[in-house]
Amino acid sequence: MTVELQVAQGWLTVCELSSLIPGRGVAALLPDGTQAAVFVDRAGRPYAIGNQDPFTGAHVLSRGLVGTAGGRPFVASPLLKQRFDLESGRCLDDEETAVRTYPVRTAVTS
């Protein structure tokens, strides 16, 4: 089973679902040169957000700490610790800030 992100060109295979470890992210370089941070929760549900921390400009969100707040999954930036909702991209600590989210799915490999 693979993890795929929807990008402008269609669905992009990122990695095998089994390669992802719950609570840890990976960075993926996308065809347009941007990066996505990809995560999986303990139930096996994948998430993908932009990897660039909007507060510092560093591409580090894939290295953040994963947790939940009010039942919603988030990643905390490893630099300044702002938390980003993995479903909406909204910053939980600054309502005016958000990161991009990507539609993500799992697909059966042949």
SERO-4910 file (N, C-alpha, C, O; in steps of 0.05 Angstrom, whole numbers):
BEGIN
 pado doro    nc1    nc2    nc3   cac1   cac2   cac3    cc1    cc2    cc3    oc1    oc2    oc3
  Met    A     17    -23      0      0      0      0     18     25      0     37     27     16
  Thr    A     12     44    -18     29     68    -20     13     92    -10    -12     92     -9
  Val    A     28    113     -3     16    139      4     19    157    -20     41    160    -31
  Glu    A     -3    170    -28     -2    188    -52    -13    215    -44    -32    217    -29
  Leu    A     -1    236    -55    -10    264    -51    -21    274    -77    -11    268    -99
  Gln    A    -42    290    -76    -53    302   -100    -37    329   -105    -38    347    -88
  Val    A    -25    330   -128    -10    354   -136    -22    363   -163    -40    350   -173
  Ala    A    -12    385   -174    -24    396   -199    -24    375   -221    -43    375   -238
  Gln    A     -4    358   -222     -2    338   -244    -19    313   -239    -21    296   -257
  Gly    A    -32    311   -216    -47    287   -209    -37    275   -183    -27    289   -166
  Trp    A    -40    249   -180    -32    235   -155     -3    227   -157      6    214   -176
  Leu    A     12    235   -137     41    230   -135     47    210   -113     40    214    -90
  Thr    A     59    187   -120     66    167   -100     90    178    -84    110    186    -95
  Val    A     87    178    -57    108    188    -40    125    165    -28    149    166    -29
  Cys    A    111    146    -17    126    123     -4    106    101      2     82    104     -2
  Glu    A    117     79     12    100     57     22     89     66     49    103     78     66
  Leu    A     64     60     54     51     66     80     67     53    103     70     65    124
  Ser    A     77     29     98     92     15    119    119     28    126    131     22    146
  Ser    A    128     47    109    153     62    114    149     84    135    168     94    146
  Leu    A    124     93    138    118    114    157    114    104    185    102     83    189
  Ile    A    125    118    204    122    111    233    104    130    246    108    154    245
  Pro    A     82    121    260     64    139    273     80    158    292     97    149    307
  Gly    A     73    184    291     86    203    308    112    215    296    123    234    307
  Arg    A    121    205    273    144    216    260    138    223    231    123    208    218
  Gly    A    148    245    221    142    253    194    165    249    175    188    243    184
  Val    A    159    251    150    180    250    129    175    273    110    152    282    107
  Ala    A    196    284     98    193    305     78    193    293     50    207    274     45
  Ala    A    177    305     33    176    296      5    180    320    -13    167    341     -9
  Leu    A    198    318    -32    202    339    -52    181    335    -74    179    313    -86
  Leu    A    166    356    -80    144    354    -99    154    364   -127    174    378   -128
  Pro    A    140    357   -148    149    364   -175    153    394   -179    169    402   -196
  Asp    A    138    411   -165    141    440   -168    164    452   -151    167    476   -151
  Gly    A    179    435   -138    201    444   -121    194    450    -93    212    455    -77
  Thr    A    169    450    -85    161    454    -57    164    427    -42    169    406    -54
  Gln    A    160    428    -16    162    404      0    136    400     16    122    419     23
  Ala    A    130    375     21    108    367     38    119    351     61    138    337     59
  Ala    A    105    354     84    111    338    107     89    317    109     66    324    110
  Val    A     96    292    110     77    270    109     78    255    136    100    249    146
  Phe    A     55    249    147     52    236    173     31    214    171     15    214    152
  Val    A     32    196    189     11    175    192      5    173    222     23    174    239
  Asp    A    -21    171    228    -28    168    256    -28    138    264    -24    121    247
  Arg    A    -34    133    289    -33    105    299    -54     87    286    -51     63    285
  Ala    A    -75     99    275    -96     84    261    -89     79    232   -104     66    218
  Gly    A    -66     90    223    -58     86    195    -68    107    176    -65    104    152
  Arg    A    -80    129    186    -90    150    169    -67    169    162    -54    179    180
  Pro    A    -62    174    136    -40    192    129    -50    221    127    -74    227    123
  Tyr    A    -31    240    131    -36    268    129    -12    281    114     10    270    115
  Ala    A    -17    303    101      5    317     87      0    347     89    -22    357     82
  Ile    A     20    362     98     19    391     99     45    402     86     64    387     82
  Gly    A     45    428     81     70    440     72     92    437     93     86    438    117
  Asn    A    116    433     85    138    428    103    151    454    113    167    453    132
  Gln    A    145    477    101    157    502    109    143    515    133    119    520    132
  Asp    A    158    520    154    148    534    177    144    563    170    163    577    163
  Pro    A    119    573    170    114    601    162    126    622    180    129    645    172
  Phe    A    134    614    204    145    634    223    175    637    220    186    659    226
  Thr    A    189    617    210    218    619    207    227    616    178    249    624    171
  Gly    A    210    605    160    218    600    133    233    574    129    239    566    106
  Ala    A    240    560    151    255    535    149    236    512    141    213    511    149
  His    A    247    493    126    232    470    118    236    447    138    253    430    135
  Val    A    221    449    160    226    431    183    201    418    195    204    402    214
  Leu    A    178    424    185    154    413    199    153    383    199    141    371    217
  Ser    A    166    370    180    167    340    180    182    329    204    179    306    211
  Arg    A    198    346    217    213    338    240    200    346    266    212    342    288
  Gly    A    176    356    265    162    365    288    150    343    306    151    320    298
  Leu    A    140    351    329    128    333    348     98    331    342     85    351    339
  Val    A     89    306    339     61    301    333     45    296    359     54    283    377
  Gly    A     21    307    360      4    304    383    -25    309    375    -32    310    352
  Thr    A    -42    311    396    -71    318    391    -79    339    410    -69    341    433
  Ala    A    -97    356    401   -109    377    418   -139    377    412   -147    382    389
  Gly    A   -155    372    432   -184    371    428   -192    349    407   -211    353    393
  Gly    A   -177    327    407   -182    306    388   -172    310    360   -177    293    342
  Arg    A   -159    333    355   -149    339    328   -119    334    327   -105    343    345
  Pro    A   -109    321    306    -81    316    304    -66    341    296    -76    357    280
  Phe    A    -42    345    307    -26    368    300      4    361    300     11    340    310
  Val    A     20    378    288     49    376    289     59    403    300     50    424    292
  Ala    A     77    401    320     89    425    331    116    430    317    133    411    316
  Ser    A    120    454    307    146    460    294    169    455    314    167    462    337
  Pro    A    190    442    304    213    437    322    228    462    329    245    462    347
  Leu    A    223    485    316    237    509    322    224    526    343    234    529    365
  Leu    A    200    537    337    187    555    355    163    543    369    149    556    385
  Lys    A    157    518    362    136    502    375    107    509    368     89    499    381
  Gln    A    102    526    348     75    531    340     63    505    329     76    489    316
  Arg    A     37    500    335     24    475    328      6    480    303     -8    500    302
  Phe    A      8    461    284     -7    462    260    -26    438    258    -16    415    259
  Asp    A    -51    443    254    -71    422    251    -65    406    226    -62    418    204
  Leu    A    -63    380    228    -56    363    205    -79    360    185    -74    353    162
  Glu    A   -103    366    193   -126    364    175   -131    390    160   -137    390    136
  Ser    A   -129    413    173   -136    439    161   -111    456    154   -113    474    138
  Gly    A    -88    451    167    -65    467    164    -64    492    181    -44    506    182
  Arg    A    -86    497    195    -89    521    212    -70    520    236    -67    499    248
  Cys    A    -57    542    241    -40    544    265    -57    547    290    -74    565    291
  Leu    A    -54    529    309    -70    529    333    -62    552    352    -76    558    371
  Asp    A    -39    564    347    -29    585    364    -30    613    352    -23    632    366
  Asp    A    -39    615    328    -41    641    314    -62    638    292    -56    627    270
  Glu    A    -86    647    297   -109    642    279   -105    653    251   -119    644    232
  Glu    A    -87    672    247    -83    684    221    -62    669    204    -56    678    181
  Thr    A    -51    648    214    -30    633    200    -38    605    195    -51    592    211
  Ala    A    -30    595    171    -36    567    164    -15    558    144     -1    574    132
  Val    A    -13    532    142      4    519    121    -14    504    102    -37    498    108
  Arg    A     -4    499     79    -19    485     58    -24    456     67     -7    444     80
  Thr    A    -47    446     60    -53    417     64    -55    405     36    -62    418     17
  Tyr    A    -50    379     35    -52    364     10    -72    342     13    -71    328     33
  Pro    A    -89    338     -7   -105    314     -7    -87    290     -7    -67    289    -22
  Val    A    -92    270      9    -75    247     11    -92    222     12   -114    221     22
  Arg    A    -82    201      0    -96    175     -1    -76    152      0    -52    156     -5
  Thr    A    -86    129      6    -70    105      4    -80     89    -20   -104     90    -27
  Ala    A    -62     76    -33    -69     61    -57    -56     34    -56    -33     31    -46
  Val    A    -69     14    -66    -58    -13    -67    -38    -14    -89    -43     -6   -112
  Thr    A    -14    -25    -82      7    -28   -103      3    -54   -118     -7    -73   -106
  Ser    A     11    -54   -142      8    -78   -158     30    -98   -153     30   -120   -165
***
